[in-house]
Amino acid sequence: MPMISVVNIEATSMIRGLKDAAKNLDGSGVETVLEFSAVSRLDASSLQALQEFASLADKKRSKVIIRGLNVEVYKALKLAKLTRVFSFLD
């Protein structure tokens, strides 16, 4: 059974939260769950941080699940072509 690391992502400190979550991406089989229920929108810097996080996760072959995502944020991820990188839970 893989280990799971849950990281709460706050709207006001998303970049810091993603940097904290990046520490768990070591390729050791730990699944990272990003809790996005407090995020209602993405600005350009947050989207860029998510793209960098996705690239790192892909490089480390780590599974990342986004939980609690609202529809508007999902649409932004879809436009940025990030929906194929992450898995999603309600």
PDB file of N, CA, C and O in Angstrom:
ATOM      1  N   MET A   1       0.840  -1.172   0.000  1.00  0.00           N
ATOM      2  CA  MET A   1       0.000   0.000   0.000  1.00  0.00           C
ATOM      3  C   MET A   1       0.891   1.244   0.000  1.00  0.00           C
ATOM      4  O   MET A   1       1.746   1.401   0.872  1.00  0.00           O
ATOM      5  N   PRO A   2       0.686   2.131  -0.988  1.00  0.00           N
ATOM      6  CA  PRO A   2       1.548   3.308  -1.060  1.00  0.00           C
ATOM      7  C   PRO A   2       1.244   4.301   0.057  1.00  0.00           C
ATOM      8  O   PRO A   2       0.119   4.390   0.550  1.00  0.00           O
ATOM      9  N   MET A   3       2.263   5.032   0.436  1.00  0.00           N
ATOM     10  CA  MET A   3       2.073   6.090   1.421  1.00  0.00           C
ATOM     11  C   MET A   3       1.428   7.284   0.730  1.00  0.00           C
ATOM     12  O   MET A   3       1.651   7.521  -0.457  1.00  0.00           O
ATOM     13  N   ILE A   4       0.633   8.028   1.477  1.00  0.00           N
ATOM     14  CA  ILE A   4      -0.056   9.187   0.927  1.00  0.00           C
ATOM     15  C   ILE A   4       0.304  10.408   1.753  1.00  0.00           C
ATOM     16  O   ILE A   4       0.250  10.380   2.983  1.00  0.00           O
ATOM     17  N   SER A   5       0.669  11.472   1.069  1.00  0.00           N
ATOM     18  CA  SER A   5       0.960  12.743   1.709  1.00  0.00           C
ATOM     19  C   SER A   5      -0.101  13.742   1.261  1.00  0.00           C
ATOM     20  O   SER A   5      -0.290  13.948   0.062  1.00  0.00           O
ATOM     21  N   VAL A   6      -0.796  14.364   2.213  1.00  0.00           N
ATOM     22  CA  VAL A   6      -1.828  15.351   1.900  1.00  0.00           C
ATOM     23  C   VAL A   6      -1.291  16.731   2.218  1.00  0.00           C
ATOM     24  O   VAL A   6      -0.795  16.980   3.317  1.00  0.00           O
ATOM     25  N   VAL A   7      -1.394  17.632   1.241  1.00  0.00           N
ATOM     26  CA  VAL A   7      -0.931  19.002   1.415  1.00  0.00           C
ATOM     27  C   VAL A   7      -2.110  19.933   1.155  1.00  0.00           C
ATOM     28  O   VAL A   7      -2.684  19.924   0.066  1.00  0.00           O
ATOM     29  N   ASN A   8      -2.467  20.732   2.148  1.00  0.00           N
ATOM     30  CA  ASN A   8      -3.537  21.717   1.981  1.00  0.00           C
ATOM     31  C   ASN A   8      -2.985  22.916   1.240  1.00  0.00           C
ATOM     32  O   ASN A   8      -1.986  23.508   1.649  1.00  0.00           O
ATOM     33  N   ILE A   9      -3.642  23.271   0.146  1.00  0.00           N
ATOM     34  CA  ILE A   9      -3.240  24.420  -0.648  1.00  0.00           C
ATOM     35  C   ILE A   9      -4.195  25.566  -0.353  1.00  0.00           C
ATOM     36  O   ILE A   9      -5.398  25.462  -0.590  1.00  0.00           O
ATOM     37  N   GLU A  10      -3.656  26.645   0.158  1.00  0.00           N
ATOM     38  CA  GLU A  10      -4.453  27.837   0.469  1.00  0.00           C
ATOM     39  C   GLU A  10      -4.362  28.809  -0.703  1.00  0.00           C
ATOM     40  O   GLU A  10      -3.323  28.909  -1.356  1.00  0.00           O
ATOM     41  N   ALA A  11      -5.446  29.517  -0.961  1.00  0.00           N
ATOM     42  CA  ALA A  11      -5.483  30.464  -2.076  1.00  0.00           C
ATOM     43  C   ALA A  11      -4.433  31.559  -1.920  1.00  0.00           C
ATOM     44  O   ALA A  11      -3.855  32.007  -2.911  1.00  0.00           O
ATOM     45  N   THR A  12      -4.181  31.991  -0.695  1.00  0.00           N
ATOM     46  CA  THR A  12      -3.252  33.096  -0.458  1.00  0.00           C
ATOM     47  C   THR A  12      -1.790  32.669  -0.436  1.00  0.00           C
ATOM     48  O   THR A  12      -0.898  33.515  -0.503  1.00  0.00           O
ATOM     49  N   SER A  13      -1.534  31.378  -0.343  1.00  0.00           N
ATOM     50  CA  SER A  13      -0.144  30.905  -0.280  1.00  0.00           C
ATOM     51  C   SER A  13       0.054  29.654  -1.132  1.00  0.00           C
ATOM     52  O   SER A  13       0.709  28.701  -0.708  1.00  0.00           O
ATOM     53  N   MET A  14      -0.515  29.665  -2.331  1.00  0.00           N
ATOM     54  CA  MET A  14      -0.446  28.483  -3.194  1.00  0.00           C
ATOM     55  C   MET A  14       0.988  28.128  -3.578  1.00  0.00           C
ATOM     56  O   MET A  14       1.361  26.955  -3.565  1.00  0.00           O
ATOM     57  N   ILE A  15       1.784  29.122  -3.914  1.00  0.00           N
ATOM     58  CA  ILE A  15       3.149  28.839  -4.359  1.00  0.00           C
ATOM     59  C   ILE A  15       3.950  28.190  -3.235  1.00  0.00           C
ATOM     60  O   ILE A  15       4.686  27.232  -3.469  1.00  0.00           O
ATOM     61  N   ARG A  16       3.811  28.703  -2.029  1.00  0.00           N
ATOM     62  CA  ARG A  16       4.510  28.105  -0.877  1.00  0.00           C
ATOM     63  C   ARG A  16       4.008  26.680  -0.631  1.00  0.00           C
ATOM     64  O   ARG A  16       4.801  25.786  -0.332  1.00  0.00           O
ATOM     65  N   GLY A  17       2.704  26.467  -0.756  1.00  0.00           N
ATOM     66  CA  GLY A  17       2.144  25.132  -0.575  1.00  0.00           C
ATOM     67  C   GLY A  17       2.662  24.144  -1.605  1.00  0.00           C
ATOM     68  O   GLY A  17       2.933  22.989  -1.280  1.00  0.00           O
ATOM     69  N   LEU A  18       2.800  24.595  -2.847  1.00  0.00           N
ATOM     70  CA  LEU A  18       3.331  23.717  -3.893  1.00  0.00           C
ATOM     71  C   LEU A  18       4.806  23.409  -3.662  1.00  0.00           C
ATOM     72  O   LEU A  18       5.268  22.305  -3.949  1.00  0.00           O
ATOM     73  N   LYS A  19       5.541  24.383  -3.146  1.00  0.00           N
ATOM     74  CA  LYS A  19       6.954  24.122  -2.817  1.00  0.00           C
ATOM     75  C   LYS A  19       7.062  23.092  -1.697  1.00  0.00           C
ATOM     76  O   LYS A  19       7.936  22.226  -1.725  1.00  0.00           O
ATOM     77  N   ASP A  20       6.167  23.189  -0.711  1.00  0.00           N
ATOM     78  CA  ASP A  20       6.147  22.185   0.352  1.00  0.00           C
ATOM     79  C   ASP A  20       5.806  20.806  -0.205  1.00  0.00           C
ATOM     80  O   ASP A  20       6.416  19.805   0.169  1.00  0.00           O
ATOM     81  N   ALA A  21       4.825  20.770  -1.101  1.00  0.00           N
ATOM     82  CA  ALA A  21       4.420  19.498  -1.704  1.00  0.00           C
ATOM     83  C   ALA A  21       5.531  18.912  -2.570  1.00  0.00           C
ATOM     84  O   ALA A  21       5.663  17.692  -2.667  1.00  0.00           O
ATOM     85  N   ALA A  22       6.323  19.766  -3.193  1.00  0.00           N
ATOM     86  CA  ALA A  22       7.414  19.290  -4.055  1.00  0.00           C
ATOM     87  C   ALA A  22       8.447  18.489  -3.271  1.00  0.00           C
ATOM     88  O   ALA A  22       9.134  17.638  -3.837  1.00  0.00           O
ATOM     89  N   LYS A  23       8.559  18.756  -1.978  1.00  0.00           N
ATOM     90  CA  LYS A  23       9.501  18.007  -1.144  1.00  0.00           C
ATOM     91  C   LYS A  23       9.118  16.533  -1.049  1.00  0.00           C
ATOM     92  O   LYS A  23       9.969  15.686  -0.779  1.00  0.00           O
ATOM     93  N   ASN A  24       7.834  16.223  -1.270  1.00  0.00           N
ATOM     94  CA  ASN A  24       7.367  14.836  -1.202  1.00  0.00           C
ATOM     95  C   ASN A  24       7.573  14.079  -2.500  1.00  0.00           C
ATOM     96  O   ASN A  24       7.377  12.864  -2.547  1.00  0.00           O
ATOM     97  N   LEU A  25       7.962  14.773  -3.545  1.00  0.00           N
ATOM     98  CA  LEU A  25       8.120  14.140  -4.855  1.00  0.00           C
ATOM     99  C   LEU A  25       9.522  13.564  -4.988  1.00  0.00           C
ATOM    100  O   LEU A  25      10.391  14.143  -5.641  1.00  0.00           O
ATOM    101  N   ASP A  26       9.723  12.427  -4.363  1.00  0.00           N
ATOM    102  CA  ASP A  26      11.045  11.825  -4.402  1.00  0.00           C
ATOM    103  C   ASP A  26      11.086  10.524  -5.191  1.00  0.00           C
ATOM    104  O   ASP A  26      12.120   9.859  -5.248  1.00  0.00           O
ATOM    105  N   GLY A  27       9.963  10.161  -5.799  1.00  0.00           N
ATOM    106  CA  GLY A  27       9.929   8.952  -6.604  1.00  0.00           C
ATOM    107  C   GLY A  27       9.894   7.673  -5.794  1.00  0.00           C
ATOM    108  O   GLY A  27      10.102   6.593  -6.346  1.00  0.00           O
ATOM    109  N   SER A  28       9.635   7.766  -4.495  1.00  0.00           N
ATOM    110  CA  SER A  28       9.659   6.576  -3.638  1.00  0.00           C
ATOM    111  C   SER A  28       8.300   5.907  -3.520  1.00  0.00           C
ATOM    112  O   SER A  28       8.115   5.037  -2.669  1.00  0.00           O
ATOM    113  N   GLY A  29       7.352   6.294  -4.352  1.00  0.00           N
ATOM    114  CA  GLY A  29       6.037   5.675  -4.311  1.00  0.00           C
ATOM    115  C   GLY A  29       5.039   6.405  -3.439  1.00  0.00           C
ATOM    116  O   GLY A  29       3.921   5.924  -3.250  1.00  0.00           O
ATOM    117  N   VAL A  30       5.417   7.560  -2.902  1.00  0.00           N
ATOM    118  CA  VAL A  30       4.497   8.352  -2.093  1.00  0.00           C
ATOM    119  C   VAL A  30       3.545   9.096  -3.022  1.00  0.00           C
ATOM    120  O   VAL A  30       3.980   9.825  -3.913  1.00  0.00           O
ATOM    121  N   GLU A  31       2.247   8.908  -2.811  1.00  0.00           N
ATOM    122  CA  GLU A  31       1.257   9.651  -3.571  1.00  0.00           C
ATOM    123  C   GLU A  31       1.018  10.977  -2.866  1.00  0.00           C
ATOM    124  O   GLU A  31       0.876  11.029  -1.644  1.00  0.00           O
ATOM    125  N   THR A  32       0.975  12.039  -3.645  1.00  0.00           N
ATOM    126  CA  THR A  32       0.744  13.365  -3.076  1.00  0.00           C
ATOM    127  C   THR A  32      -0.663  13.815  -3.432  1.00  0.00           C
ATOM    128  O   THR A  32      -1.051  13.819  -4.601  1.00  0.00           O
ATOM    129  N   VAL A  33      -1.424  14.195  -2.409  1.00  0.00           N
ATOM    130  CA  VAL A  33      -2.775  14.718  -2.606  1.00  0.00           C
ATOM    131  C   VAL A  33      -2.728  16.209  -2.293  1.00  0.00           C
ATOM    132  O   VAL A  33      -2.346  16.617  -1.197  1.00  0.00           O
ATOM    133  N   LEU A  34      -3.124  17.012  -3.275  1.00  0.00           N
ATOM    134  CA  LEU A  34      -3.210  18.451  -3.081  1.00  0.00           C
ATOM    135  C   LEU A  34      -4.667  18.795  -2.794  1.00  0.00           C
ATOM    136  O   LEU A  34      -5.532  18.592  -3.645  1.00  0.00           O
ATOM    137  N   GLU A  35      -4.937  19.309  -1.618  1.00  0.00           N
ATOM    138  CA  GLU A  35      -6.295  19.686  -1.211  1.00  0.00           C
ATOM    139  C   GLU A  35      -6.551  21.115  -1.680  1.00  0.00           C
ATOM    140  O   GLU A  35      -5.990  22.067  -1.136  1.00  0.00           O
ATOM    141  N   PHE A  36      -7.406  21.256  -2.697  1.00  0.00           N
ATOM    142  CA  PHE A  36      -7.656  22.542  -3.343  1.00  0.00           C
ATOM    143  C   PHE A  36      -8.995  23.157  -2.957  1.00  0.00           C
ATOM    144  O   PHE A  36      -9.432  24.096  -3.623  1.00  0.00           O
ATOM    145  N   SER A  37      -9.659  22.681  -1.928  1.00  0.00           N
ATOM    146  CA  SER A  37     -10.994  23.177  -1.615  1.00  0.00           C
ATOM    147  C   SER A  37     -11.010  24.655  -1.222  1.00  0.00           C
ATOM    148  O   SER A  37     -12.061  25.291  -1.300  1.00  0.00           O
ATOM    149  N   ALA A  38      -9.876  25.216  -0.804  1.00  0.00           N
ATOM    150  CA  ALA A  38      -9.816  26.629  -0.429  1.00  0.00           C
ATOM    151  C   ALA A  38      -9.441  27.536  -1.603  1.00  0.00           C
ATOM    152  O   ALA A  38      -9.363  28.755  -1.448  1.00  0.00           O
ATOM    153  N   VAL A  39      -9.209  26.941  -2.777  1.00  0.00           N
ATOM    154  CA  VAL A  39      -8.778  27.715  -3.948  1.00  0.00           C
ATOM    155  C   VAL A  39      -9.974  27.950  -4.865  1.00  0.00           C
ATOM    156  O   VAL A  39     -10.603  27.000  -5.331  1.00  0.00           O
ATOM    157  N   SER A  40     -10.285  29.218  -5.121  1.00  0.00           N
ATOM    158  CA  SER A  40     -11.431  29.535  -5.971  1.00  0.00           C
ATOM    159  C   SER A  40     -11.024  30.084  -7.334  1.00  0.00           C
ATOM    160  O   SER A  40     -11.849  30.169  -8.244  1.00  0.00           O
ATOM    161  N   ARG A  41      -9.757  30.454  -7.476  1.00  0.00           N
ATOM    162  CA  ARG A  41      -9.273  30.932  -8.768  1.00  0.00           C
ATOM    163  C   ARG A  41      -7.763  30.795  -8.825  1.00  0.00           C
ATOM    164  O   ARG A  41      -7.101  30.615  -7.803  1.00  0.00           O
ATOM    165  N   LEU A  42      -7.224  30.883 -10.045  1.00  0.00           N
ATOM    166  CA  LEU A  42      -5.781  30.816 -10.244  1.00  0.00           C
ATOM    167  C   LEU A  42      -5.311  32.095 -10.925  1.00  0.00           C
ATOM    168  O   LEU A  42      -5.897  32.522 -11.920  1.00  0.00           O
ATOM    169  N   ASP A  43      -4.269  32.700 -10.399  1.00  0.00           N
ATOM    170  CA  ASP A  43      -3.662  33.814 -11.119  1.00  0.00           C
ATOM    171  C   ASP A  43      -2.487  33.264 -11.933  1.00  0.00           C
ATOM    172  O   ASP A  43      -2.176  32.076 -11.858  1.00  0.00           O
ATOM    173  N   ALA A  44      -1.847  34.124 -12.701  1.00  0.00           N
ATOM    174  CA  ALA A  44      -0.789  33.673 -13.611  1.00  0.00           C
ATOM    175  C   ALA A  44       0.381  33.027 -12.870  1.00  0.00           C
ATOM    176  O   ALA A  44       0.923  32.022 -13.329  1.00  0.00           O
ATOM    177  N   SER A  45       0.771  33.590 -11.739  1.00  0.00           N
ATOM    178  CA  SER A  45       1.908  33.023 -11.008  1.00  0.00           C
ATOM    179  C   SER A  45       1.565  31.664 -10.398  1.00  0.00           C
ATOM    180  O   SER A  45       2.414  30.776 -10.336  1.00  0.00           O
ATOM    181  N   SER A  46       0.326  31.507  -9.952  1.00  0.00           N
ATOM    182  CA  SER A  46      -0.101  30.219  -9.402  1.00  0.00           C
ATOM    183  C   SER A  46      -0.154  29.156 -10.491  1.00  0.00           C
ATOM    184  O   SER A  46       0.230  28.007 -10.272  1.00  0.00           O
ATOM    185  N   LEU A  47      -0.631  29.547 -11.658  1.00  0.00           N
ATOM    186  CA  LEU A  47      -0.689  28.605 -12.778  1.00  0.00           C
ATOM    187  C   LEU A  47       0.716  28.194 -13.207  1.00  0.00           C
ATOM    188  O   LEU A  47       0.959  27.028 -13.519  1.00  0.00           O
ATOM    189  N   GLN A  48       1.632  29.146 -13.221  1.00  0.00           N
ATOM    190  CA  GLN A  48       3.013  28.825 -13.565  1.00  0.00           C
ATOM    191  C   GLN A  48       3.627  27.881 -12.528  1.00  0.00           C
ATOM    192  O   GLN A  48       4.341  26.945 -12.887  1.00  0.00           O
ATOM    193  N   ALA A  49       3.351  28.124 -11.250  1.00  0.00           N
ATOM    194  CA  ALA A  49       3.854  27.247 -10.196  1.00  0.00           C
ATOM    195  C   ALA A  49       3.293  25.837 -10.349  1.00  0.00           C
ATOM    196  O   ALA A  49       4.006  24.857 -10.135  1.00  0.00           O
ATOM    197  N   LEU A  50       2.011  25.733 -10.720  1.00  0.00           N
ATOM    198  CA  LEU A  50       1.410  24.413 -10.949  1.00  0.00           C
ATOM    199  C   LEU A  50       2.059  23.709 -12.137  1.00  0.00           C
ATOM    200  O   LEU A  50       2.271  22.497 -12.100  1.00  0.00           O
ATOM    201  N   GLN A  51       2.372  24.458 -13.181  1.00  0.00           N
ATOM    202  CA  GLN A  51       3.039  23.865 -14.343  1.00  0.00           C
ATOM    203  C   GLN A  51       4.422  23.341 -13.966  1.00  0.00           C
ATOM    204  O   GLN A  51       4.814  22.253 -14.387  1.00  0.00           O
ATOM    205  N   GLU A  52       5.159  24.114 -13.176  1.00  0.00           N
ATOM    206  CA  GLU A  52       6.477  23.678 -12.723  1.00  0.00           C
ATOM    207  C   GLU A  52       6.369  22.456 -11.813  1.00  0.00           C
ATOM    208  O   GLU A  52       7.181  21.535 -11.905  1.00  0.00           O
ATOM    209  N   PHE A  53       5.366  22.451 -10.936  1.00  0.00           N
ATOM    210  CA  PHE A  53       5.136  21.316 -10.046  1.00  0.00           C
ATOM    211  C   PHE A  53       4.798  20.067 -10.864  1.00  0.00           C
ATOM    212  O   PHE A  53       5.300  18.979 -10.581  1.00  0.00           O
ATOM    213  N   ALA A  54       3.949  20.229 -11.874  1.00  0.00           N
ATOM    214  CA  ALA A  54       3.569  19.098 -12.736  1.00  0.00           C
ATOM    215  C   ALA A  54       4.785  18.537 -13.467  1.00  0.00           C
ATOM    216  O   ALA A  54       4.936  17.322 -13.594  1.00  0.00           O
ATOM    217  N   SER A  55       5.643  19.421 -13.942  1.00  0.00           N
ATOM    218  CA  SER A  55       6.858  18.988 -14.626  1.00  0.00           C
ATOM    219  C   SER A  55       7.769  18.204 -13.696  1.00  0.00           C
ATOM    220  O   SER A  55       8.322  17.175 -14.084  1.00  0.00           O
ATOM    221  N   LEU A  56       7.928  18.686 -12.472  1.00  0.00           N
ATOM    222  CA  LEU A  56       8.746  17.985 -11.483  1.00  0.00           C
ATOM    223  C   LEU A  56       8.143  16.631 -11.128  1.00  0.00           C
ATOM    224  O   LEU A  56       8.860  15.636 -11.026  1.00  0.00           O
ATOM    225  N   ALA A  57       6.831  16.594 -10.940  1.00  0.00           N
ATOM    226  CA  ALA A  57       6.159  15.328 -10.617  1.00  0.00           C
ATOM    227  C   ALA A  57       6.349  14.320 -11.741  1.00  0.00           C
ATOM    228  O   ALA A  57       6.579  13.137 -11.488  1.00  0.00           O
ATOM    229  N   ASP A  58       6.254  14.784 -12.980  1.00  0.00           N
ATOM    230  CA  ASP A  58       6.449  13.896 -14.127  1.00  0.00           C
ATOM    231  C   ASP A  58       7.886  13.378 -14.168  1.00  0.00           C
ATOM    232  O   ASP A  58       8.124  12.195 -14.411  1.00  0.00           O
ATOM    233  N   LYS A  59       8.823  14.266 -13.931  1.00  0.00           N
ATOM    234  CA  LYS A  59      10.236  13.890 -13.945  1.00  0.00           C
ATOM    235  C   LYS A  59      10.536  12.854 -12.860  1.00  0.00           C
ATOM    236  O   LYS A  59      11.317  11.929 -13.084  1.00  0.00           O
ATOM    237  N   LYS A  60       9.920  13.005 -11.693  1.00  0.00           N
ATOM    238  CA  LYS A  60      10.143  12.084 -10.577  1.00  0.00           C
ATOM    239  C   LYS A  60       9.211  10.873 -10.615  1.00  0.00           C
ATOM    240  O   LYS A  60       9.287   9.991  -9.760  1.00  0.00           O
ATOM    241  N   ARG A  61       8.332  10.844 -11.620  1.00  0.00           N
ATOM    242  CA  ARG A  61       7.362   9.753 -11.777  1.00  0.00           C
ATOM    243  C   ARG A  61       6.501   9.578 -10.524  1.00  0.00           C
ATOM    244  O   ARG A  61       6.255   8.460 -10.071  1.00  0.00           O
ATOM    245  N   SER A  62       6.054  10.699  -9.980  1.00  0.00           N
ATOM    246  CA  SER A  62       5.216  10.693  -8.784  1.00  0.00           C
ATOM    247  C   SER A  62       3.763  10.929  -9.166  1.00  0.00           C
ATOM    248  O   SER A  62       3.463  11.716 -10.064  1.00  0.00           O
ATOM    249  N   LYS A  63       2.874  10.242  -8.479  1.00  0.00           N
ATOM    250  CA  LYS A  63       1.445  10.416  -8.726  1.00  0.00           C
ATOM    251  C   LYS A  63       0.921  11.551  -7.862  1.00  0.00           C
ATOM    252  O   LYS A  63       1.148  11.587  -6.653  1.00  0.00           O
ATOM    253  N   VAL A  64       0.212  12.485  -8.506  1.00  0.00           N
ATOM    254  CA  VAL A  64      -0.352  13.633  -7.799  1.00  0.00           C
ATOM    255  C   VAL A  64      -1.860  13.661  -8.042  1.00  0.00           C
ATOM    256  O   VAL A  64      -2.328  13.581  -9.178  1.00  0.00           O
ATOM    257  N   ILE A  65      -2.597  13.775  -6.953  1.00  0.00           N
ATOM    258  CA  ILE A  65      -4.060  13.827  -7.005  1.00  0.00           C
ATOM    259  C   ILE A  65      -4.492  15.184  -6.469  1.00  0.00           C
ATOM    260  O   ILE A  65      -4.024  15.627  -5.420  1.00  0.00           O
ATOM    261  N   ILE A  66      -5.392  15.840  -7.200  1.00  0.00           N
ATOM    262  CA  ILE A  66      -5.956  17.103  -6.723  1.00  0.00           C
ATOM    263  C   ILE A  66      -7.367  16.820  -6.238  1.00  0.00           C
ATOM    264  O   ILE A  66      -8.188  16.257  -6.961  1.00  0.00           O
ATOM    265  N   ARG A  67      -7.636  17.220  -5.002  1.00  0.00           N
ATOM    266  CA  ARG A  67      -8.932  16.965  -4.374  1.00  0.00           C
ATOM    267  C   ARG A  67      -9.616  18.297  -4.046  1.00  0.00           C
ATOM    268  O   ARG A  67      -8.956  19.269  -3.679  1.00  0.00           O
ATOM    269  N   GLY A  68     -10.936  18.326  -4.182  1.00  0.00           N
ATOM    270  CA  GLY A  68     -11.703  19.501  -3.801  1.00  0.00           C
ATOM    271  C   GLY A  68     -11.623  20.644  -4.789  1.00  0.00           C
ATOM    272  O   GLY A  68     -11.764  21.807  -4.409  1.00  0.00           O
ATOM    273  N   LEU A  69     -11.398  20.328  -6.046  1.00  0.00           N
ATOM    274  CA  LEU A  69     -11.230  21.351  -7.074  1.00  0.00           C
ATOM    275  C   LEU A  69     -12.574  21.878  -7.549  1.00  0.00           C
ATOM    276  O   LEU A  69     -13.478  21.095  -7.840  1.00  0.00           O
ATOM    277  N   ASN A  70     -12.718  23.214  -7.632  1.00  0.00           N
ATOM    278  CA  ASN A  70     -13.975  23.747  -8.152  1.00  0.00           C
ATOM    279  C   ASN A  70     -13.933  23.819  -9.678  1.00  0.00           C
ATOM    280  O   ASN A  70     -12.865  23.698 -10.279  1.00  0.00           O
ATOM    281  N   VAL A  71     -15.063  24.012 -10.285  1.00  0.00           N
ATOM    282  CA  VAL A  71     -15.197  23.944 -11.740  1.00  0.00           C
ATOM    283  C   VAL A  71     -14.369  25.016 -12.443  1.00  0.00           C
ATOM    284  O   VAL A  71     -13.735  24.740 -13.462  1.00  0.00           O
ATOM    285  N   GLU A  72     -14.370  26.227 -11.910  1.00  0.00           N
ATOM    286  CA  GLU A  72     -13.627  27.319 -12.561  1.00  0.00           C
ATOM    287  C   GLU A  72     -12.121  27.047 -12.573  1.00  0.00           C
ATOM    288  O   GLU A  72     -11.453  27.318 -13.571  1.00  0.00           O
ATOM    289  N   VAL A  73     -11.593  26.524 -11.495  1.00  0.00           N
ATOM    290  CA  VAL A  73     -10.165  26.198 -11.440  1.00  0.00           C
ATOM    291  C   VAL A  73      -9.872  25.030 -12.378  1.00  0.00           C
ATOM    292  O   VAL A  73      -8.834  25.012 -13.039  1.00  0.00           O
ATOM    293  N   TYR A  74     -10.779  24.056 -12.439  1.00  0.00           N
ATOM    294  CA  TYR A  74     -10.596  22.940 -13.366  1.00  0.00           C
ATOM    295  C   TYR A  74     -10.537  23.440 -14.804  1.00  0.00           C
ATOM    296  O   TYR A  74      -9.718  22.968 -15.592  1.00  0.00           O
ATOM    297  N   LYS A  75     -11.397  24.388 -15.151  1.00  0.00           N
ATOM    298  CA  LYS A  75     -11.399  24.943 -16.515  1.00  0.00           C
ATOM    299  C   LYS A  75     -10.065  25.610 -16.823  1.00  0.00           C
ATOM    300  O   LYS A  75      -9.550  25.481 -17.933  1.00  0.00           O
ATOM    301  N   ALA A  76      -9.503  26.318 -15.854  1.00  0.00           N
ATOM    302  CA  ALA A  76      -8.198  26.961 -16.058  1.00  0.00           C
ATOM    303  C   ALA A  76      -7.112  25.904 -16.275  1.00  0.00           C
ATOM    304  O   ALA A  76      -6.240  26.069 -17.127  1.00  0.00           O
ATOM    305  N   LEU A  77      -7.171  24.823 -15.502  1.00  0.00           N
ATOM    306  CA  LEU A  77      -6.202  23.733 -15.684  1.00  0.00           C
ATOM    307  C   LEU A  77      -6.372  23.073 -17.046  1.00  0.00           C
ATOM    308  O   LEU A  77      -5.393  22.688 -17.684  1.00  0.00           O
ATOM    309  N   LYS A  78      -7.618  22.945 -17.484  1.00  0.00           N
ATOM    310  CA  LYS A  78      -7.911  22.344 -18.784  1.00  0.00           C
ATOM    311  C   LYS A  78      -7.314  23.206 -19.905  1.00  0.00           C
ATOM    312  O   LYS A  78      -6.697  22.683 -20.832  1.00  0.00           O
ATOM    313  N   LEU A  79      -7.501  24.523 -19.814  1.00  0.00           N
ATOM    314  CA  LEU A  79      -6.944  25.429 -20.828  1.00  0.00           C
ATOM    315  C   LEU A  79      -5.421  25.388 -20.854  1.00  0.00           C
ATOM    316  O   LEU A  79      -4.807  25.552 -21.908  1.00  0.00           O
ATOM    317  N   ALA A  80      -4.819  25.169 -19.696  1.00  0.00           N
ATOM    318  CA  ALA A  80      -3.361  25.093 -19.596  1.00  0.00           C
ATOM    319  C   ALA A  80      -2.836  23.692 -19.910  1.00  0.00           C
ATOM    320  O   ALA A  80      -1.634  23.439 -19.824  1.00  0.00           O
ATOM    321  N   LYS A  81      -3.741  22.787 -20.273  1.00  0.00           N
ATOM    322  CA  LYS A  81      -3.390  21.397 -20.602  1.00  0.00           C
ATOM    323  C   LYS A  81      -2.724  20.660 -19.443  1.00  0.00           C
ATOM    324  O   LYS A  81      -1.811  19.858 -19.639  1.00  0.00           O
ATOM    325  N   LEU A  82      -3.199  20.947 -18.235  1.00  0.00           N
ATOM    326  CA  LEU A  82      -2.665  20.280 -17.041  1.00  0.00           C
ATOM    327  C   LEU A  82      -3.579  19.172 -16.538  1.00  0.00           C
ATOM    328  O   LEU A  82      -3.203  18.450 -15.615  1.00  0.00           O
ATOM    329  N   THR A  83      -4.761  19.014 -17.112  1.00  0.00           N
ATOM    330  CA  THR A  83      -5.676  17.996 -16.606  1.00  0.00           C
ATOM    331  C   THR A  83      -5.205  16.574 -16.908  1.00  0.00           C
ATOM    332  O   THR A  83      -5.639  15.631 -16.247  1.00  0.00           O
ATOM    333  N   ARG A  84      -4.331  16.409 -17.888  1.00  0.00           N
ATOM    334  CA  ARG A  84      -3.845  15.048 -18.151  1.00  0.00           C
ATOM    335  C   ARG A  84      -2.676  14.667 -17.253  1.00  0.00           C
ATOM    336  O   ARG A  84      -2.278  13.503 -17.203  1.00  0.00           O
ATOM    337  N   VAL A  85      -2.129  15.644 -16.548  1.00  0.00           N
ATOM    338  CA  VAL A  85      -0.982  15.396 -15.676  1.00  0.00           C
ATOM    339  C   VAL A  85      -1.416  14.910 -14.296  1.00  0.00           C
ATOM    340  O   VAL A  85      -0.759  14.068 -13.684  1.00  0.00           O
ATOM    341  N   PHE A  86      -2.538  15.459 -13.818  1.00  0.00           N
ATOM    342  CA  PHE A  86      -3.021  15.163 -12.472  1.00  0.00           C
ATOM    343  C   PHE A  86      -4.222  14.232 -12.511  1.00  0.00           C
ATOM    344  O   PHE A  86      -4.909  14.127 -13.527  1.00  0.00           O
ATOM    345  N   SER A  87      -4.466  13.556 -11.390  1.00  0.00           N
ATOM    346  CA  SER A  87      -5.720  12.827 -11.175  1.00  0.00           C
ATOM    347  C   SER A  87      -6.582  13.705 -10.280  1.00  0.00           C
ATOM    348  O   SER A  87      -6.065  14.564  -9.566  1.00  0.00           O
ATOM    349  N   PHE A  88      -7.902  13.490 -10.316  1.00  0.00           N
ATOM    350  CA  PHE A  88      -8.797  14.364  -9.581  1.00  0.00           C
ATOM    351  C   PHE A  88      -9.777  13.554  -8.750  1.00  0.00           C
ATOM    352  O   PHE A  88     -10.248  12.497  -9.170  1.00  0.00           O
ATOM    353  N   LEU A  89     -10.078  14.071  -7.553  1.00  0.00           N
ATOM    354  CA  LEU A  89     -11.090  13.510  -6.667  1.00  0.00           C
ATOM    355  C   LEU A  89     -12.031  14.627  -6.252  1.00  0.00           C
ATOM    356  O   LEU A  89     -11.624  15.784  -6.143  1.00  0.00           O
ATOM    357  N   ASP A  90     -13.302  14.275  -6.020  1.00  0.00           N
ATOM    358  CA  ASP A  90     -14.258  15.275  -5.548  1.00  0.00           C
ATOM    359  C   ASP A  90     -14.091  15.535  -4.087  1.00  0.00           C
ATOM    360  O   ASP A  90     -14.816  16.352  -3.519  1.00  0.00           O
TER     361      ASP A  90
END
